[in-house]
Amino acid sequence: MSDAPPLGLMPGVWAGRIQPTGWEPPDGDWVVCLGFDEPGHAYELNVGDEIRLYQTADVSGLRCVTFQARLRPPPSVPAGARWAFVWGVGATEHGRRVLAPGRTRDMVAGAIDVSQLTGDQELRFTLKVEAA
């Protein structure tokens, strides 16, 4: 077993930039997966466990950055915890979705308001286990 945390195992296969199974991405052949693309992987996760995707982009002249997401949390969550998908710029949170265990949810029109920002900014997407 790898020393990597469970959400970071097998980058490029189960997590990271992957060719997804079970669905077609709307605008291309690849997606970025936080966690696992296929169900059935069981690990003990605790409050504070998370995986993040960062992308630096020049947002000068943009009003917003749009994204799409398929959110598929596992069927259970540790007692006193919940799954959350959080997005933002740098340390500023711009939005979040608390995820119901076992329920797939598609975000077809996610957006980050960058109208007040210029230059290179770090866009952030996080899947985490947080206290309920």
Number of C-alpha atoms within 10 A of each C-alpha: 5 8 7 9 12 19 21 19 17 14 15 13 14 21 22 20 14 16 19 19 9 7 8 12 15 10 8 8 10 13 20 16 25 23 23 22 20 12 11 9 11 8 9 8 16 17 17 11 15 21 19 18 15 15 12 13 13 12 19 14 12 13 14 15 14 11 11 15 16 14 20 20 22 18 11 12 19 15 10 10 17 20 25 21 21 17 24 20 19 14 10 10 13 15 13 14 14 15 18 18 14 14 12 12 14 12 12 12 9 14 17 17 14 19 13 11 16 13 10 12 17 15 20 19 19 17 25 24 21 18 14 12
